[in-house]
Amino acid sequence: MRVAVTNPLVLFLSRRDDVSAEEIAALETLTLNHQDFAAGTAMIRQGDRPQSSILVLDGLAARAHYLADGKRMISALHIPGDYVDLHSLLLDRMDHDVTALTDCRVALTAHPDIRRVTERLPHLGRLLWLSTTIDAAMHRAWIVALGRMSPLSHMAHFLCEMYIRLDIVGQAADHSYRLPITQIDLADMLGLSVVHVNRTLQDLRATGMVSWVGPTVSIKDWNGLRELGQFEDAYLNLNKRPR
């Protein structure tokens, strides 16, 4: 009998390659130490020297950067299944904050445990490496959208990406998902003012492609939204193959 997989990291990785029972057991062991963060709490601060990496199990977190005048830029939105700082395994100091945008439950994985498991299971090490390359690919896609897309196209691209990512880890269905973030959060992700975000959301709703009521996003016209956002999912590396 096949046991249903609920660990979001296993779901994330198994979408890209087969994950063996031994590797799943190792991942479960790595993610046993849980901690809760309230919305608005810093999980990591710039300049920290983490001794463990943080895996989001539930909730949403942001990779955040602050300017001297207090302005914030969000360069990544982390969902269940994301290690927010796997790169801290090799970095001396963190160059950004990670903040809980909603109440979050995370797993803390000690760096010595990651080294030990990935040395014993090199294929699993490659899969975790893959997760960091996908994170980097999303970062590049966000830069392109921020620098060259119109606000309406950028918003459409963002909503398409979030649907695909959340669907992979069992957090979306029938082109609908929960995205309990504020317009301030959106403004800091898209590089817009809150007023401009509000106007862009109104323009997007007027197309009939998307309904966003409370935290629930419902995509009514997937093909139209993809076209509007010039969204191609190749950068998410969804092809399942041996790594």
C-alpha positions in Angstrom: 0.0 0.0 0.0 1.3 3.4 -1.0 1.4 5.9 1.9 0.3 9.4 1.0 3.1 12.0 1.2 2.4 15.1 3.2 5.8 16.6 3.7 5.8 19.6 1.3 9.6 19.3 0.7 9.1 15.7 -0.5 6.2 16.9 -2.7 8.4 19.7 -4.1 11.3 17.3 -4.9 9.3 14.4 -6.2 7.7 16.7 -8.8 11.2 16.9 -10.4 12.6 13.4 -9.8 11.9 10.1 -8.1 12.6 10.2 -4.4 13.4 6.9 -2.8 11.9 5.6 0.5 15.3 5.9 2.1 15.6 9.6 1.0 12.1 10.3 2.2 12.9 8.8 5.6 16.0 11.0 5.7 14.0 14.1 4.9 11.5 13.3 7.5 14.3 13.0 10.1 15.8 16.3 9.0 12.5 18.1 9.4 11.4 16.9 12.9 12.4 20.0 14.9 9.4 22.3 14.5 9.0 26.0 15.6 6.2 28.5 15.2 6.6 32.1 14.1 3.8 34.7 14.4 3.0 36.9 11.4 5.4 39.8 11.2 8.2 38.0 13.1 11.7 37.9 11.8 13.0 34.3 11.3 16.4 35.5 10.2 18.0 38.9 10.2 20.7 40.2 7.9 24.1 39.6 9.4 23.0 36.5 11.3 25.2 33.4 11.3 22.6 30.6 11.2 23.5 27.2 12.4 20.5 25.6 10.8 18.3 26.0 7.7 14.6 26.7 7.9 12.0 24.8 5.9 8.5 26.3 5.7 5.9 23.6 6.6 2.8 25.9 6.8 2.3 29.6 6.1 4.1 32.2 3.9 7.5 33.9 4.5 9.3 36.6 2.6 13.0 37.2 1.8 13.2 40.9 2.8 15.7 43.7 2.3 15.6 47.0 4.1 17.0 50.4 3.1 18.4 53.0 5.5 15.1 54.9 5.3 13.2 51.8 6.3 11.8 51.0 2.9 11.4 47.3 2.3 11.8 45.2 -0.8 10.7 41.6 -1.0 12.8 39.5 -3.3 11.2 36.1 -2.7 7.9 34.7 -1.4 8.4 31.3 0.4 5.7 28.7 0.6 5.4 25.3 2.2 8.2 23.1 0.9 10.7 25.9 0.6 14.0 26.1 2.5 14.2 29.8 3.0 18.0 29.8 3.6 19.5 26.5 2.4 22.3 28.7 1.1 23.2 29.6 4.7 24.9 26.2 4.8 27.8 27.7 2.9 27.5 31.4 3.6 29.3 33.1 6.4 26.6 35.7 7.1 23.0 36.2 5.9 22.7 39.1 3.4 18.9 39.5 3.9 16.1 39.0 6.4 13.4 36.3 6.3 10.1 37.4 7.8 6.9 35.5 8.5 4.1 37.2 6.4 1.5 34.9 8.0 1.7 32.7 11.1 4.2 30.0 10.1 5.3 26.6 11.2 8.8 25.7 10.1 11.3 22.9 10.6 14.8 23.7 11.7 17.5 21.5 10.1 20.9 21.7 11.7 23.7 22.2 9.2 25.8 19.3 10.4 22.8 17.0 9.9 22.4 18.4 6.3 26.0 17.7 5.6 25.9 14.2 7.1 22.7 13.2 5.2 23.8 14.6 1.8 27.2 12.9 2.1 25.5 9.6 2.8 22.8 10.1 0.1 24.4 12.0 -2.8 21.3 11.9 -4.9 19.4 13.6 -2.2 22.2 16.2 -2.0 21.7 16.9 -5.7 18.0 17.3 -5.2 18.5 19.9 -2.5 21.0 21.6 -4.7 18.3 21.6 -7.4 16.0 23.4 -5.0 18.5 26.2 -4.7 18.9 26.5 -8.5 15.1 26.7 -8.8 15.1 29.4 -6.2 17.8 31.3 -8.2 15.7 30.8 -11.4 12.7 32.3 -9.7 14.8 35.2 -8.6 15.9 35.9 -12.2 12.3 35.7 -13.4 11.2 38.2 -10.7 14.0 40.6 -11.8 12.9 40.5 -15.4 9.2 41.0 -14.4 10.2 43.9 -12.1 12.4 45.6 -14.7 10.5 45.2 -17.9 6.8 44.2 -17.4 3.9 46.5 -17.0 2.3 46.4 -13.5 -0.7 44.5 -14.9 1.5 41.9 -16.7 3.7 41.6 -13.7 0.7 40.9 -11.4 -0.6 38.3 -13.8 2.8 36.6 -14.0 3.1 36.5 -10.2 -0.4 34.9 -9.8 0.4 32.3 -12.4 3.7 31.4 -10.6 2.0 31.1 -7.3 -0.7 28.8 -8.6 1.9 26.4 -10.1 4.1 26.4 -7.0 1.2 26.0 -4.5 -0.4 23.3 -6.7 2.8 21.2 -6.5 2.7 21.1 -2.7 -1.0 20.4 -2.5 -2.0 23.9 -1.6 -4.1 24.7 -4.7 -6.9 23.0 -6.7 -9.1 23.9 -9.6 -7.1 27.0 -10.3 -7.9 28.4 -6.9 -5.6 29.0 -3.9 -5.2 31.0 -0.7 -2.8 33.9 -0.7 -3.3 35.8 2.6 -1.0 38.7 1.9 -1.6 42.4 2.1 -1.5 45.0 -0.6 1.6 46.4 1.3 3.3 43.0 0.8 2.3 43.0 -2.9 3.7 46.6 -3.3 7.0 45.5 -1.8 7.2 42.5 -4.1 6.2 44.3 -7.3 8.1 47.5 -6.7 4.9 49.6 -6.7 3.1 52.0 -4.4 0.1 50.6 -2.5 -2.2 52.9 -4.5 -0.7 51.5 -7.8 -1.2 47.9 -6.5 -4.8 48.7 -5.7 -5.4 50.1 -9.2 -3.6 47.2 -10.8 -5.8 44.7 -9.0 -8.9 46.6 -10.1 -7.7 46.5 -13.7 -7.0 42.8 -13.4 -10.4 42.0 -11.9 -12.0 44.0 -14.8 -10.5 41.5 -17.3 -12.6 38.8 -15.7 -9.5 36.5 -15.6 -9.1 36.5 -11.8 -11.3 36.8 -8.7 -9.5 37.7 -5.5 -11.9 37.8 -2.5 -10.3 37.9 0.9 -7.4 35.5 0.9 -8.7 33.3 -2.0 -7.5 33.7 -5.5 -9.6 32.1 -8.2 -8.2 32.0 -11.8 -11.2 32.1 -14.2 -9.2 32.2 -17.4 -5.9 30.4 -17.1 -4.8 30.7 -20.7 -5.7 34.4 -20.8 -3.8 35.1 -17.5 -0.8 33.2 -18.8 -0.8 35.3 -22.0 -1.2 38.5 -20.1 1.7 37.7 -17.8 3.8 36.2 -20.6 4.1 33.2 -18.2 6.2 30.2 -19.2 6.9 27.7 -16.5 10.2 26.4 -17.8 12.1 28.3 -15.1 10.3 26.2 -12.4 11.9 23.0 -13.8 8.8 20.9 -13.7 10.1 18.1 -16.0 10.5 15.0 -13.9 13.8 13.2 -14.8 16.8 11.6 -13.1 19.1 14.2 -11.6 
